[in-house]
Amino acid sequence: MLPRAVRIYAAVEPCNLRKSFEGLSNEVRSVLGRDPLSGHLFIFVNRRATQTKILMWTRGGFAILHKRLERGRFQFPAKVVSGRGGVEIDVHELSALLEGLVESQTAASARWSPPLPAPTDA
């Protein structure tokens, strides 16, 4: 479970996953137009959609989660279409992506969630 304040951004176009911390953080800035130090999750998939890397900033530095499928391909939600730099997905879509679930095969009921607190200016 992720805190509600954490957003999940997926790069729509394939990425060279040989990149490490600096390369992926540059992708976050240039492709997704986001700040890699924000604490949000940033997902990248290779061209064949058999591997994914998730970049995140924690209190002390960057962390990368790398997953490779032995069989099959990662399936993005239908709202992730090419031609856009990136798209925000929710935690359920991330879970389905990492577990290899196909959106058309899953059905979930709508759930209520409280609104996010308004940001405060310090």
ROPA-976493 format. One record per atom (N, C-alpha, C): residue number from 0; residue in one letter; atom name; x, y, z. Coordinates in pm, whole numbers, always signed. Atoms other than C-alpha are relative to their C-alpha. Layout:
BEGIN
@nr NUM, rest A, atom CA, xx X, yy Y, zz Z
...
//
This chain:
BEGIN
@nr 0, rest M, atom N, xx +84, yy -118, zz +0
@nr 0, rest M, atom CA, xx +0, yy +0, zz +0
@nr 0, rest M, atom C, xx +88, yy +125, zz +0
@nr 1, rest L, atom N, xx -71, yy -126, zz +9
@nr 1, rest L, atom CA, xx +123, yy +343, zz -91
@nr 1, rest L, atom C, xx -82, yy +110, zz +66
@nr 2, rest P, atom N, xx +75, yy -114, zz -52
@nr 2, rest P, atom CA, xx +32, yy +666, zz +86
@nr 2, rest P, atom C, xx -79, yy +68, zz -113
@nr 3, rest R, atom N, xx +84, yy -64, zz +102
@nr 3, rest R, atom CA, xx -245, yy +856, zz -95
@nr 3, rest R, atom C, xx +69, yy +116, zz -70
@nr 4, rest A, atom N, xx -68, yy -114, zz +60
@nr 4, rest A, atom CA, xx -10, yy +1147, zz -160
@nr 4, rest A, atom C, xx +97, yy -42, zz -110
@nr 5, rest V, atom N, xx -95, yy +49, zz +102
@nr 5, rest V, atom CA, xx +218, yy +929, zz -376
@nr 5, rest V, atom C, xx -75, yy -25, zz -130
@nr 6, rest R, atom N, xx +56, yy +17, zz +134
@nr 6, rest R, atom CA, xx +136, yy +947, zz -746
@nr 6, rest R, atom C, xx +85, yy -101, zz -77
@nr 7, rest I, atom N, xx -68, yy +98, zz +82
@nr 7, rest I, atom CA, xx +229, yy +686, zz -1005
@nr 7, rest I, atom C, xx -9, yy +45, zz -145
@nr 8, rest Y, atom N, xx -5, yy -47, zz +138
@nr 8, rest Y, atom CA, xx +341, yy +800, zz -1350
@nr 8, rest Y, atom C, xx +67, yy -106, zz -86
@nr 9, rest A, atom N, xx -54, yy +100, zz +92
@nr 9, rest A, atom CA, xx +399, yy +561, zz -1639
@nr 9, rest A, atom C, xx +42, yy +68, zz -129
@nr 10, rest A, atom N, xx -46, yy -48, zz +130
@nr 10, rest A, atom CA, xx +610, yy +646, zz -1942
@nr 10, rest A, atom C, xx -67, yy -84, zz -107
@nr 11, rest V, atom N, xx +75, yy +70, zz +103
@nr 11, rest V, atom CA, xx +406, yy +557, zz -2248
@nr 11, rest V, atom C, xx +93, yy -67, zz -101
@nr 12, rest E, atom N, xx -93, yy +54, zz +100
@nr 12, rest E, atom CA, xx +693, yy +506, zz -2491
@nr 12, rest E, atom C, xx +103, yy -89, zz +67
@nr 13, rest P, atom N, xx -102, yy +89, zz -58
@nr 13, rest P, atom CA, xx +946, yy +225, zz -2436
@nr 13, rest P, atom C, xx +127, yy +76, zz +35
@nr 14, rest C, atom N, xx -122, yy -63, zz -51
@nr 14, rest C, atom CA, xx +1266, yy +312, zz -2251
@nr 14, rest C, atom C, xx +113, yy -102, zz -3
@nr 15, rest N, atom N, xx -117, yy +85, zz -9
@nr 15, rest N, atom CA, xx +1618, yy +174, zz -2260
@nr 15, rest N, atom C, xx +23, yy -31, zz +147
@nr 16, rest L, atom N, xx -9, yy +36, zz -141
@nr 16, rest L, atom CA, xx +1623, yy -15, zz -1931
@nr 16, rest L, atom C, xx +142, yy -32, zz +45
@nr 17, rest R, atom N, xx -139, yy +11, zz -46
@nr 17, rest R, atom CA, xx +2002, yy -37, zz -1925
@nr 17, rest R, atom C, xx +38, yy +122, zz +81
@nr 18, rest K, atom N, xx -26, yy -121, zz -79
@nr 18, rest K, atom CA, xx +1981, yy +307, zz -1768
@nr 18, rest K, atom C, xx -18, yy -31, zz +148
@nr 19, rest S, atom N, xx +10, yy +18, zz -144
@nr 19, rest S, atom CA, xx +2031, yy +330, zz -1395
@nr 19, rest S, atom C, xx -57, yy +128, zz +61
@nr 20, rest F, atom N, xx +60, yy -110, zz -76
@nr 20, rest F, atom CA, xx +1955, yy +601, zz -1139
@nr 20, rest F, atom C, xx +3, yy +133, zz -75
@nr 21, rest E, atom N, xx -11, yy -130, zz +67
@nr 21, rest E, atom CA, xx +2084, yy +906, zz -1326
@nr 21, rest E, atom C, xx -74, yy +1, zz -133
@nr 22, rest G, atom N, xx +68, yy +8, zz +129
@nr 22, rest G, atom CA, xx +1957, yy +793, zz -1666
@nr 22, rest G, atom C, xx -150, yy +2, zz +13
@nr 23, rest L, atom N, xx +145, yy +2, zz -19
@nr 23, rest L, atom CA, xx +1609, yy +716, zz -1539
@nr 23, rest L, atom C, xx -51, yy +131, zz +59
@nr 24, rest S, atom N, xx +45, yy -128, zz -53
@nr 24, rest S, atom CA, xx +1590, yy +1038, zz -1337
@nr 24, rest S, atom C, xx -1, yy +107, zz -110
@nr 25, rest N, atom N, xx +3, yy -91, zz +115
@nr 25, rest N, atom CA, xx +1677, yy +1228, zz -1657
@nr 25, rest N, atom C, xx -121, yy -28, zz -88
@nr 26, rest E, atom N, xx +121, yy +35, zz +74
@nr 26, rest E, atom CA, xx +1395, yy +1037, zz -1833
@nr 26, rest E, atom C, xx -124, yy +59, zz +69
@nr 27, rest V, atom N, xx +113, yy -58, zz -75
@nr 27, rest V, atom CA, xx +1157, yy +1150, zz -1558
@nr 27, rest V, atom C, xx -13, yy +148, zz -33
@nr 28, rest R, atom N, xx +2, yy -143, zz +29
@nr 28, rest R, atom CA, xx +1255, yy +1512, zz -1621
@nr 28, rest R, atom C, xx -40, yy +28, zz -145
@nr 29, rest S, atom N, xx +19, yy -34, zz +142
@nr 29, rest S, atom CA, xx +1259, yy +1504, zz -2002
@nr 29, rest S, atom C, xx -126, yy -60, zz -60
@nr 30, rest V, atom N, xx +114, yy +67, zz +63
@nr 30, rest V, atom CA, xx +988, yy +1252, zz -2096
@nr 30, rest V, atom C, xx -129, yy +25, zz +77
@nr 31, rest L, atom N, xx +122, yy -15, zz -80
@nr 31, rest L, atom CA, xx +743, yy +1277, zz -1808
@nr 31, rest L, atom C, xx -23, yy +143, zz +48
@nr 32, rest G, atom N, xx +14, yy -138, zz -43
@nr 32, rest G, atom CA, xx +811, yy +1641, zz -1722
@nr 32, rest G, atom C, xx -27, yy +13, zz +149
@nr 33, rest R, atom N, xx +21, yy +3, zz -145
@nr 33, rest R, atom CA, xx +820, yy +1562, zz -1350
@nr 33, rest R, atom C, xx +133, yy +13, zz +74
@nr 34, rest D, atom N, xx -118, yy -9, zz -84
@nr 34, rest D, atom CA, xx +1062, yy +1606, zz -1061
@nr 34, rest D, atom C, xx +27, yy -138, zz +60
@nr 35, rest P, atom N, xx -28, yy +134, zz -53
@nr 35, rest P, atom CA, xx +1230, yy +1272, zz -978
@nr 35, rest P, atom C, xx +19, yy -2, zz +152
@nr 36, rest L, atom N, xx -19, yy -7, zz -145
@nr 36, rest L, atom CA, xx +1289, yy +1392, zz -619
@nr 36, rest L, atom C, xx -131, yy +21, zz +75
@nr 37, rest S, atom N, xx +130, yy -29, zz -59
@nr 37, rest S, atom CA, xx +916, yy +1432, zz -554
@nr 37, rest S, atom C, xx -52, yy -109, zz +92
@nr 38, rest G, atom N, xx +50, yy +111, zz -81
@nr 38, rest G, atom CA, xx +869, yy +1092, zz -390
@nr 38, rest G, atom C, xx -106, yy -83, zz -70
@nr 39, rest H, atom N, xx +97, yy +76, zz +78
@nr 39, rest H, atom CA, xx +632, yy +971, zz -661
@nr 39, rest H, atom C, xx +69, yy -118, zz -68
@nr 40, rest L, atom N, xx -54, yy +115, zz +72
@nr 40, rest L, atom CA, xx +676, yy +644, zz -854
@nr 40, rest L, atom C, xx -3, yy +27, zz -149
@nr 41, rest F, atom N, xx -11, yy -20, zz +144
@nr 41, rest F, atom CA, xx +790, yy +649, zz -1217
@nr 41, rest F, atom C, xx +31, yy -134, zz -64
@nr 42, rest I, atom N, xx -9, yy +133, zz +59
@nr 42, rest I, atom CA, xx +742, yy +339, zz -1432
@nr 42, rest I, atom C, xx +48, yy +10, zz -144
@nr 43, rest F, atom N, xx -53, yy +8, zz +135
@nr 43, rest F, atom CA, xx +937, yy +253, zz -1746
@nr 43, rest F, atom C, xx -4, yy -146, zz -45
@nr 44, rest V, atom N, xx +8, yy +135, zz +56
@nr 44, rest V, atom CA, xx +893, yy -50, zz -1974
@nr 44, rest V, atom C, xx +90, yy -5, zz -123
@nr 45, rest N, atom N, xx -84, yy +13, zz +118
@nr 45, rest N, atom CA, xx +1128, yy -185, zz -2239
@nr 45, rest N, atom C, xx -85, yy -19, zz -126
@nr 46, rest R, atom N, xx +69, yy +7, zz +128
@nr 46, rest R, atom CA, xx +1039, yy -214, zz -2608
@nr 46, rest R, atom C, xx -86, yy -125, zz -15
@nr 47, rest R, atom N, xx +75, yy +126, zz +11
@nr 47, rest R, atom CA, xx +925, yy -577, zz -2585
@nr 47, rest R, atom C, xx -104, yy -17, zz +110
@nr 48, rest A, atom N, xx +93, yy +2, zz -113
@nr 48, rest A, atom CA, xx +722, yy -504, zz -2267
@nr 48, rest A, atom C, xx +16, yy -126, zz +84
@nr 49, rest T, atom N, xx -29, yy +116, zz -84
@nr 49, rest T, atom CA, xx +892, yy -792, zz -2086
@nr 49, rest T, atom C, xx +71, yy +39, zz +129
@nr 50, rest Q, atom N, xx -69, yy -48, zz -120
@nr 50, rest Q, atom CA, xx +1076, yy -579, zz -1830
@nr 50, rest Q, atom C, xx -54, yy +138, zz +36
@nr 51, rest T, atom N, xx +40, yy -132, zz -48
@nr 51, rest T, atom CA, xx +985, yy -280, zz -1618
@nr 51, rest T, atom C, xx +93, yy +42, zz +113
@nr 52, rest K, atom N, xx -74, yy -58, zz -112
@nr 52, rest K, atom CA, xx +1174, yy -50, zz -1383
@nr 52, rest K, atom C, xx -86, yy +110, zz +60
@nr 53, rest I, atom N, xx +70, yy -105, zz -72
@nr 53, rest I, atom CA, xx +1017, yy +169, zz -1119
@nr 53, rest I, atom C, xx +104, yy +78, zz +79
@nr 54, rest L, atom N, xx -94, yy -88, zz -69
@nr 54, rest L, atom CA, xx +1220, yy +465, zz -996
@nr 54, rest L, atom C, xx -76, yy +78, zz +106
@nr 55, rest M, atom N, xx +60, yy -81, zz -106
@nr 55, rest M, atom CA, xx +1140, yy +630, zz -665
@nr 55, rest M, atom C, xx +109, yy +59, zz +88
@nr 56, rest W, atom N, xx -90, yy -69, zz -92
@nr 56, rest W, atom CA, xx +1308, yy +872, zz -428
@nr 56, rest W, atom C, xx -49, yy -27, zz +141
@nr 57, rest T, atom N, xx +32, yy +16, zz -141
@nr 57, rest T, atom CA, xx +1316, yy +783, zz -61
@nr 57, rest T, atom C, xx +84, yy +100, zz +78
@nr 58, rest R, atom N, xx -68, yy -102, zz -80
@nr 58, rest R, atom CA, xx +1459, yy +985, zz +226
@nr 58, rest R, atom C, xx +150, yy +9, zz -27
@nr 59, rest G, atom N, xx -144, yy -2, zz +14
@nr 59, rest G, atom CA, xx +1818, yy +886, zz +159
@nr 59, rest G, atom C, xx +52, yy -7, zz -142
@nr 60, rest G, atom N, xx -47, yy +12, zz +138
@nr 60, rest G, atom CA, xx +1833, yy +837, zz -218
@nr 60, rest G, atom C, xx -101, yy -72, zz -87
@nr 61, rest F, atom N, xx +87, yy +68, zz +96
@nr 61, rest F, atom CA, xx +1688, yy +669, zz -523
@nr 61, rest F, atom C, xx -3, yy -150, zz +27
@nr 62, rest A, atom N, xx +15, yy +146, zz -2
@nr 62, rest A, atom CA, xx +1558, yy +313, zz -532
@nr 62, rest A, atom C, xx -61, yy -41, zz -133
@nr 63, rest I, atom N, xx +54, yy +54, zz +125
@nr 63, rest I, atom CA, xx +1484, yy +103, zz -841
@nr 63, rest I, atom C, xx -53, yy -139, zz +27
@nr 64, rest L, atom N, xx +58, yy +133, zz -1
@nr 64, rest L, atom CA, xx +1250, yy -192, zz -858
@nr 64, rest L, atom C, xx -1, yy -46, zz -146
@nr 65, rest H, atom N, xx -12, yy +51, zz +136
@nr 65, rest H, atom CA, xx +1324, yy -404, zz -1167
@nr 65, rest H, atom C, xx -67, yy -136, zz -4
@nr 66, rest K, atom N, xx +69, yy +128, zz +14
@nr 66, rest K, atom CA, xx +1093, yy -684, zz -1278
@nr 66, rest K, atom C, xx +9, yy -47, zz -144
@nr 67, rest R, atom N, xx -6, yy +62, zz +133
@nr 67, rest R, atom CA, xx +1138, yy -921, zz -1572
@nr 67, rest R, atom C, xx -98, yy -116, zz -1
@nr 68, rest L, atom N, xx +94, yy +110, zz +15
@nr 68, rest L, atom CA, xx +862, yy -1151, zz -1690
@nr 68, rest L, atom C, xx +68, yy -115, zz -73
@nr 69, rest E, atom N, xx -54, yy +118, zz +68
@nr 69, rest E, atom CA, xx +964, yy -1504, zz -1782
@nr 69, rest E, atom C, xx -87, yy -39, zz -119
@nr 70, rest R, atom N, xx +93, yy +32, zz +108
@nr 70, rest R, atom CA, xx +656, yy -1540, zz -2000
@nr 70, rest R, atom C, xx -104, yy +112, zz -7
@nr 71, rest G, atom N, xx +102, yy -102, zz +17
@nr 71, rest G, atom CA, xx +408, yy -1288, zz -2143
@nr 71, rest G, atom C, xx +59, yy +141, zz -5
@nr 72, rest R, atom N, xx -38, yy -141, zz +9
@nr 72, rest R, atom CA, xx +415, yy -909, zz -2159
@nr 72, rest R, atom C, xx -79, yy +82, zz +102
@nr 73, rest F, atom N, xx +71, yy -93, zz -86
@nr 73, rest F, atom CA, xx +323, yy -622, zz -1932
@nr 73, rest F, atom C, xx -111, yy +66, zz -80
@nr 74, rest Q, atom N, xx +117, yy -61, zz +65
@nr 74, rest Q, atom CA, xx -23, yy -485, zz -2019
@nr 74, rest Q, atom C, xx -36, yy +129, zz +73
@nr 75, rest F, atom N, xx +39, yy -127, zz -60
@nr 75, rest F, atom CA, xx -83, yy -117, zz -1956
@nr 75, rest F, atom C, xx -151, yy +15, zz -6
@nr 76, rest P, atom N, xx +145, yy -29, zz +7
@nr 76, rest P, atom CA, xx -436, yy +7, zz -1879
@nr 76, rest P, atom C, xx -33, yy +66, zz -134
@nr 77, rest A, atom N, xx +43, yy -54, zz +130
@nr 77, rest A, atom CA, xx -638, yy +119, zz -2182
@nr 77, rest A, atom C, xx +26, yy +149, zz -15
@nr 78, rest K, atom N, xx -20, yy -144, zz +9
@nr 78, rest K, atom CA, xx -591, yy +487, zz -2094
@nr 78, rest K, atom C, xx +145, yy +37, zz -33
@nr 79, rest V, atom N, xx -139, yy -26, zz +35
@nr 79, rest V, atom CA, xx -215, yy +453, zz -2158
@nr 79, rest V, atom C, xx +14, yy -21, zz -150
@nr 80, rest V, atom N, xx -8, yy +7, zz +146
@nr 80, rest V, atom CA, xx -189, yy +535, zz -2528
@nr 80, rest V, atom C, xx +127, yy +70, zz -46
@nr 81, rest S, atom N, xx -123, yy -61, zz +51
@nr 81, rest S, atom CA, xx +116, yy +617, zz -2736
@nr 81, rest S, atom C, xx -30, yy +140, zz -53
@nr 82, rest G, atom N, xx +13, yy -137, zz +46
@nr 82, rest G, atom CA, xx +177, yy +972, zz -2846
@nr 82, rest G, atom C, xx +1, yy +101, zz +114
@nr 83, rest R, atom N, xx -9, yy -86, zz -118
@nr 83, rest R, atom CA, xx +177, yy +1109, zz -2492
@nr 83, rest R, atom C, xx +129, yy -35, zz +72
@nr 84, rest G, atom N, xx -123, yy +26, zz -73
@nr 84, rest G, atom CA, xx +485, yy +1143, zz -2275
@nr 84, rest G, atom C, xx -19, yy -100, zz +111
@nr 85, rest G, atom N, xx +27, yy +88, zz -112
@nr 85, rest G, atom CA, xx +335, yy +976, zz -1974
@nr 85, rest G, atom C, xx -141, yy +20, zz +49
@nr 86, rest V, atom N, xx +135, yy -7, zz -53
@nr 86, rest V, atom CA, xx +16, yy +914, zz -1786
@nr 86, rest V, atom C, xx +1, yy -43, zz +146
@nr 87, rest E, atom N, xx +10, yy +39, zz -140
@nr 87, rest E, atom CA, xx -84, yy +888, zz -1422
@nr 87, rest E, atom C, xx -93, yy -120, zz +10
@nr 88, rest I, atom N, xx +84, yy +117, zz -25
@nr 88, rest I, atom CA, xx -218, yy +551, zz -1312
@nr 88, rest I, atom C, xx -20, yy -12, zz +151
@nr 89, rest D, atom N, xx +22, yy +15, zz -143
@nr 89, rest D, atom CA, xx -359, yy +445, zz -977
@nr 89, rest D, atom C, xx +67, yy -128, zz +51
@nr 90, rest V, atom N, xx -71, yy +111, zz -63
@nr 90, rest V, atom CA, xx -225, yy +187, zz -733
@nr 90, rest V, atom C, xx -58, yy -135, zz -45
@nr 91, rest H, atom N, xx +61, yy +125, zz +45
@nr 91, rest H, atom CA, xx -473, yy -79, zz -851
@nr 91, rest H, atom C, xx +48, yy -35, zz -140
@nr 92, rest E, atom N, xx -51, yy +23, zz +135
@nr 92, rest E, atom CA, xx -361, yy -36, zz -1212
@nr 92, rest E, atom C, xx +147, yy -42, zz +4
@nr 93, rest L, atom N, xx -140, yy +41, zz -17
@nr 93, rest L, atom CA, xx +3, yy -62, zz -1099
@nr 93, rest L, atom C, xx +7, yy -145, zz +44
@nr 94, rest S, atom N, xx +1, yy +137, zz -49
@nr 94, rest S, atom CA, xx -73, yy -381, zz -910
@nr 94, rest S, atom C, xx -36, yy -97, zz -111
@nr 95, rest A, atom N, xx +40, yy +85, zz +112
@nr 95, rest A, atom CA, xx -251, yy -531, zz -1211
@nr 95, rest A, atom C, xx +112, yy -10, zz -103
@nr 96, rest L, atom N, xx -111, yy -1, zz +95
@nr 96, rest L, atom CA, xx +39, yy -428, zz -1437
@nr 96, rest L, atom C, xx +111, yy -94, zz +46
@nr 97, rest L, atom N, xx -111, yy +81, zz -51
@nr 97, rest L, atom CA, xx +301, yy -591, zz -1214
@nr 97, rest L, atom C, xx -36, yy -147, zz +14
@nr 98, rest E, atom N, xx +43, yy +139, zz -13
@nr 98, rest E, atom CA, xx +94, yy -907, zz -1169
@nr 98, rest E, atom C, xx -34, yy -63, zz -135
@nr 99, rest G, atom N, xx +28, yy +53, zz +133
@nr 99, rest G, atom CA, xx +36, yy -944, zz -1543
@nr 99, rest G, atom C, xx -148, yy -16, zz -30
@nr 100, rest L, atom N, xx +143, yy +9, zz +25
@nr 100, rest L, atom CA, xx -340, yy -899, zz -1524
@nr 100, rest L, atom C, xx -38, yy +87, zz -119
@nr 101, rest V, atom N, xx +50, yy -75, zz +114
@nr 101, rest V, atom CA, xx -525, yy -783, zz -1834
@nr 101, rest V, atom C, xx -128, yy +71, zz +44
@nr 102, rest E, atom N, xx +112, yy -82, zz -47
@nr 102, rest E, atom CA, xx -777, yy -503, zz -1777
@nr 102, rest E, atom C, xx -135, yy -59, zz -37
@nr 103, rest S, atom N, xx +129, yy +54, zz +43
@nr 103, rest S, atom CA, xx -1053, yy -674, zz -1976
@nr 103, rest S, atom C, xx -41, yy -122, zz +82
@nr 104, rest Q, atom N, xx +30, yy +119, zz -78
@nr 104, rest Q, atom CA, xx -1031, yy -979, zz -1747
@nr 104, rest Q, atom C, xx -28, yy +32, zz +146
@nr 105, rest T, atom N, xx +21, yy -36, zz -140
@nr 105, rest T, atom CA, xx -1064, yy -788, zz -1421
@nr 105, rest T, atom C, xx -115, yy +98, zz +11
@nr 106, rest A, atom N, xx +109, yy -93, zz -26
@nr 106, rest A, atom CA, xx -1361, yy -608, zz -1277
@nr 106, rest A, atom C, xx +3, yy +34, zz +148
@nr 107, rest A, atom N, xx +0, yy -46, zz -140
@nr 107, rest A, atom CA, xx -1364, yy -402, zz -960
@nr 107, rest A, atom C, xx -115, yy +97, zz +19
@nr 108, rest S, atom N, xx +107, yy -95, zz -28
@nr 108, rest S, atom CA, xx -1648, yy -216, zz -798
@nr 108, rest S, atom C, xx +60, yy +134, zz +38
@nr 109, rest A, atom N, xx -46, yy -135, zz -35
@nr 109, rest A, atom CA, xx -1619, yy +158, zz -750
@nr 109, rest A, atom C, xx +8, yy +12, zz +151
@nr 110, rest R, atom N, xx -19, yy -18, zz -143
@nr 110, rest R, atom CA, xx -1488, yy +254, zz -408
@nr 110, rest R, atom C, xx +12, yy +147, zz +31
@nr 111, rest W, atom N, xx -11, yy -137, zz -46
@nr 111, rest W, atom CA, xx -1512, yy +573, zz -211
@nr 111, rest W, atom C, xx +135, yy +20, zz +65
@nr 112, rest S, atom N, xx -123, yy -36, zz -71
@nr 112, rest S, atom CA, xx -1196, yy +745, zz -97
@nr 112, rest S, atom C, xx -11, yy +147, zz +39
@nr 113, rest P, atom N, xx +11, yy -139, zz -45
@nr 113, rest P, atom CA, xx -1166, yy +1066, zz +103
@nr 113, rest P, atom C, xx +84, yy +92, zz -89
@nr 114, rest P, atom N, xx -78, yy -93, zz +82
@nr 114, rest P, atom CA, xx -1042, yy +1378, zz -78
@nr 114, rest P, atom C, xx +137, yy +25, zz +62
@nr 115, rest L, atom N, xx -135, yy -31, zz -47
@nr 115, rest L, atom CA, xx -675, yy +1466, zz -56
@nr 115, rest L, atom C, xx -2, yy +135, zz +71
@nr 116, rest P, atom N, xx -7, yy -129, zz -67
@nr 116, rest P, atom CA, xx -587, yy +1746, zz +186
@nr 116, rest P, atom C, xx +60, yy +106, zz -93
@nr 117, rest A, atom N, xx -50, yy -109, zz +82
@nr 117, rest A, atom CA, xx -524, yy +2082, zz +23
@nr 117, rest A, atom C, xx +143, yy +32, zz +40
@nr 118, rest P, atom N, xx -138, yy -36, zz -34
@nr 118, rest P, atom CA, xx -154, yy +2177, zz -2
@nr 118, rest P, atom C, xx +4, yy +133, zz +75
@nr 119, rest T, atom N, xx -15, yy -124, zz -78
@nr 119, rest T, atom CA, xx -44, yy +2443, zz +243
@nr 119, rest T, atom C, xx +127, yy +70, zz -44
@nr 120, rest D, atom N, xx -118, yy -79, zz +33
@nr 120, rest D, atom CA, xx +194, yy +2723, zz +158
@nr 120, rest D, atom C, xx +75, yy +31, zz +127
@nr 121, rest A, atom N, xx -81, yy -24, zz -120
@nr 121, rest A, atom CA, xx +478, yy +2748, zz +404
@nr 121, rest A, atom C, xx +75, yy +130, zz -9
//
